[in-house]
Amino acid sequence: MDLRCYEVEPGRVEIRPASHRRAWMDATPDGFANRCVPLSVANALGWELLCPLTIAVRWTGGAALRDINIGFPEGGTPPLNFVESHFGSGIVTFNPLLVFRTPPGYDLWVGGTPNEAKDGIAPLTAVVETDWMPFTFSINWRLTRKNQWVRFAKGESFGYAMPLKRQPVEAFVPRLAPLEAEPELMEAYEMAKNQRAFGQFSDKASERFQGWYSRGVLPDESEAIGDHRNRSRPRPFERE
């Protein structure tokens, strides 16, 4: 499937495949967070948009546009209107000037890099119908602390884009039931729970960290899951 990105201003921002690694995950004891397959898969489900220079932002607490201060502490000239106070109310707007084209029936999820955090600011998330919209979108962050400078370093991600198959949430019929209502599922759950309890006292990493899930098999290894994955590997954009 094709995913195309058209640059209004070629070279304005760099786009790179997201990594499954996170510095805070590497810093956990023995890097144990890296053994969480669901985290690693989510980390690299899309592409990161990178800052062309270092940016610092601060919010004085008011709702006006002027209540957000924007600076470039390492110097340099930013692309025109790249970062601005557009909405006020502590919201900082990045304008990458990119027009994405997804296949029919696919949207683009845009926001901050998953499983990453910055003190004093939080990314806002949006879903854009990029299979037809003939225009750009912005990446927005909301400052959460007054009078604190927040820095985006040169080369750091300010945004994240991920294709998302369009599926109205209203099409799902959510139901609640006790686990006992599904005997086979309950049996598998009990096996997984017992293995987890045993793994707390085991020296084998595969037992401590639910190795059956990493391998894509049921807890009793009776069935392999054909489309299981323990990594996401987005391809880099190729310039035409």
C-alpha positions as CSV (number, residue, x, y, z in Angstrom):
1,M,0.0,0.0,0.0
2,D,1.2,3.5,-0.8
3,L,1.6,6.2,1.7
4,R,2.5,9.5,0.1
5,C,3.7,12.7,1.7
6,Y,3.8,15.9,-0.3
7,E,6.0,18.7,0.9
8,V,4.7,22.2,0.5
9,E,8.2,23.4,1.3
10,P,10.6,20.6,0.5
11,G,13.1,20.1,3.3
12,R,11.1,22.0,5.9
13,V,11.1,19.1,8.3
14,E,12.7,15.6,8.4
15,I,10.6,12.5,8.7
16,R,12.0,9.3,10.1
17,P,10.6,5.8,11.0
18,A,9.8,5.7,14.7
19,S,12.1,3.5,16.8
20,H,10.8,0.8,19.2
21,R,13.4,2.0,21.8
22,R,12.9,4.7,24.4
23,A,15.6,6.1,26.6
24,W,13.5,5.8,29.7
25,M,12.8,2.1,28.8
26,D,16.5,1.5,28.4
27,A,17.1,3.1,31.8
28,T,14.7,0.7,33.7
29,P,16.5,-2.0,35.8
30,D,18.0,-4.5,33.3
31,G,16.1,-2.7,30.6
32,F,13.1,-4.8,31.6
33,A,10.6,-2.3,30.0
34,N,12.0,-3.3,26.6
35,R,10.6,-6.8,27.2
36,C,7.1,-5.5,27.0
37,V,6.1,-6.4,23.5
38,P,2.9,-4.3,23.4
39,L,4.9,-1.2,24.3
40,S,7.6,-1.9,21.7
41,V,5.0,-2.5,19.0
42,A,3.2,0.7,19.8
43,N,6.4,2.7,19.9
44,A,7.2,2.1,16.2
45,L,3.8,2.1,14.5
46,G,4.5,5.3,12.5
47,W,6.8,8.1,11.6
48,E,8.3,11.0,13.6
49,L,8.5,14.6,12.5
50,L,11.7,16.2,13.7
51,C,12.5,19.8,14.8
52,P,14.8,21.6,12.4
53,L,16.3,23.7,15.3
54,T,16.0,23.9,19.0
55,I,12.8,25.6,20.3
56,A,11.8,26.8,23.7
57,V,8.2,27.7,24.7
58,R,6.7,29.1,27.9
59,W,3.1,29.9,29.0
60,T,2.4,32.7,31.4
61,G,-1.0,31.2,32.2
62,G,-3.4,33.4,30.2
63,A,-5.7,32.5,27.3
64,A,-4.4,35.1,24.9
65,L,-1.9,34.4,22.1
66,R,0.6,36.7,23.7
67,D,0.6,34.6,26.8
68,I,2.9,32.1,25.0
69,N,6.5,32.9,24.6
70,I,8.6,31.2,21.8
71,G,12.4,31.4,21.6
72,F,15.3,29.7,19.8
73,P,18.0,29.4,22.4
74,E,20.6,27.9,20.1
75,G,20.0,30.5,17.4
76,G,19.1,29.9,13.8
77,T,16.1,31.0,11.7
78,P,13.1,28.8,11.8
79,P,11.0,28.1,8.7
80,L,8.2,30.7,8.3
81,N,5.4,30.1,10.8
82,F,6.9,26.8,11.8
83,V,5.9,27.2,15.5
84,E,3.4,29.7,16.8
85,S,0.7,30.6,19.2
86,H,-2.3,30.1,17.0
87,F,-5.1,29.0,19.4
88,G,-4.0,30.6,22.7
89,S,-5.0,28.9,26.0
90,G,-1.5,27.5,26.4
91,I,-1.5,25.7,23.1
92,V,1.6,25.6,20.9
93,T,1.2,24.9,17.2
94,F,3.7,23.3,14.9
95,N,3.2,23.6,11.1
96,P,5.1,21.0,9.2
97,L,3.3,21.9,5.9
98,L,2.9,18.3,4.8
99,V,0.0,16.9,2.8
100,F,-0.4,13.2,3.3
101,R,-2.3,10.8,1.1
102,T,-3.4,7.5,2.6
103,P,-5.2,4.7,0.7
104,P,-9.0,5.0,0.5
105,G,-10.6,4.2,3.9
106,Y,-7.4,5.1,5.9
107,D,-7.0,8.1,8.1
108,L,-3.9,9.5,9.7
109,W,-3.5,9.6,13.5
110,V,-1.3,12.5,14.4
111,G,0.0,13.6,17.8
112,G,3.1,13.1,20.0
113,T,5.4,10.2,20.0
114,P,3.8,7.3,21.8
115,N,5.2,6.3,25.2
116,E,7.3,9.4,25.5
117,A,6.7,12.4,27.8
118,K,7.9,15.9,28.3
119,D,7.6,17.7,31.6
120,G,5.2,20.7,31.5
121,I,3.6,20.0,28.1
122,A,1.3,17.3,26.6
123,P,0.6,16.5,23.0
124,L,-2.9,16.8,21.6
125,T,-4.1,14.0,19.3
126,A,-6.1,14.2,16.1
127,V,-7.4,11.9,13.4
128,V,-7.3,13.4,9.9
129,E,-9.1,11.9,6.8
130,T,-6.0,12.1,4.6
131,D,-7.5,9.9,1.9
132,W,-9.3,13.0,0.5
133,M,-8.4,16.2,2.4
134,P,-6.3,18.4,0.1
135,F,-4.6,20.5,2.8
136,T,-2.0,20.4,5.6
137,F,-2.6,19.8,9.3
138,S,-0.9,21.1,12.4
139,I,0.6,19.3,15.4
140,N,-0.5,20.9,18.7
141,W,0.8,20.7,22.3
142,R,-0.8,22.1,25.4
143,L,1.5,23.6,28.1
144,T,0.5,22.4,31.5
145,R,2.7,24.5,33.8
146,K,2.9,28.3,34.1
147,N,6.1,30.2,33.6
148,Q,8.2,27.1,32.8
149,W,10.3,26.9,29.7
150,V,9.9,23.7,27.7
151,R,12.5,22.8,25.2
152,F,12.3,20.8,21.9
153,A,15.9,20.0,20.9
154,K,17.0,20.1,17.3
155,G,16.4,16.6,15.8
156,E,13.8,15.8,18.5
157,S,10.3,14.6,17.5
158,F,7.6,17.3,17.7
159,G,5.0,15.1,16.0
160,Y,4.1,11.6,15.0
161,A,1.9,10.2,12.2
162,M,0.4,6.8,11.8
163,P,-2.1,5.4,9.3
164,L,-5.3,4.2,10.8
165,K,-8.0,2.1,9.1
166,R,-11.2,4.1,9.3
167,Q,-13.7,2.2,11.4
168,P,-16.6,4.0,13.1
169,V,-16.5,3.2,16.8
170,E,-20.3,3.1,16.6
171,A,-20.0,-0.1,14.5
172,F,-18.8,-2.0,17.5
173,V,-21.3,-3.6,19.9
174,P,-19.5,-3.6,23.3
175,R,-20.6,-6.2,25.8
176,L,-19.6,-7.1,29.4
177,A,-19.6,-10.7,30.7
178,P,-17.9,-12.6,33.5
179,L,-14.8,-14.5,32.5
180,E,-16.6,-17.8,33.5
181,A,-18.9,-17.3,30.5
182,E,-16.0,-18.3,28.2
183,P,-14.6,-21.5,29.7
184,E,-11.7,-21.9,27.2
185,L,-10.6,-18.3,27.7
186,M,-10.8,-18.7,31.4
187,E,-8.7,-21.8,31.3
188,A,-6.0,-20.0,29.2
189,Y,-6.2,-17.0,31.5
190,E,-5.6,-19.2,34.6
191,M,-2.6,-20.9,32.9
192,A,-1.1,-17.5,32.0
193,K,-1.7,-16.3,35.6
194,N,0.0,-19.3,37.1
195,Q,2.9,-19.0,34.7
196,R,3.3,-15.4,35.7
197,A,3.3,-16.2,39.4
198,F,5.9,-19.0,38.8
199,G,8.0,-16.6,36.7
200,Q,8.5,-14.2,39.6
201,F,10.7,-16.9,41.2
202,S,12.3,-18.1,38.0
203,D,15.8,-17.3,36.6
204,K,14.6,-17.7,33.0
205,A,13.8,-14.4,31.3
206,S,11.3,-16.0,29.0
207,E,9.3,-17.1,32.1
208,R,9.7,-13.8,34.0
209,F,8.4,-11.7,31.1
210,Q,5.6,-13.8,29.6
211,G,7.8,-15.3,26.9
212,W,4.8,-17.1,25.4
213,Y,3.3,-13.7,24.3
214,S,6.6,-12.6,22.8
215,R,6.8,-15.7,20.7
216,G,3.1,-15.4,19.7
217,V,1.8,-18.7,21.2
218,L,-0.9,-19.5,23.7
219,P,0.3,-20.0,27.3
220,D,0.2,-23.8,26.9
221,E,2.0,-23.4,23.5
222,S,-0.8,-25.4,21.8
223,E,-1.3,-22.9,19.1
224,A,0.9,-20.3,17.3
225,I,-0.7,-17.0,16.3
226,G,0.0,-16.6,12.5
227,D,0.0,-12.8,12.3
228,H,1.7,-12.1,15.7
229,R,4.4,-9.5,15.7
230,N,6.8,-8.3,18.4
231,R,8.2,-5.3,16.5
232,S,6.9,-2.7,14.1
233,R,9.2,-1.7,11.3
234,P,8.0,1.3,9.3
235,R,9.9,2.0,6.1
236,P,11.7,5.3,5.5
237,F,10.1,7.8,3.1
238,E,11.9,7.7,-0.3
239,R,12.1,10.9,-2.2
240,E,10.8,10.8,-5.8
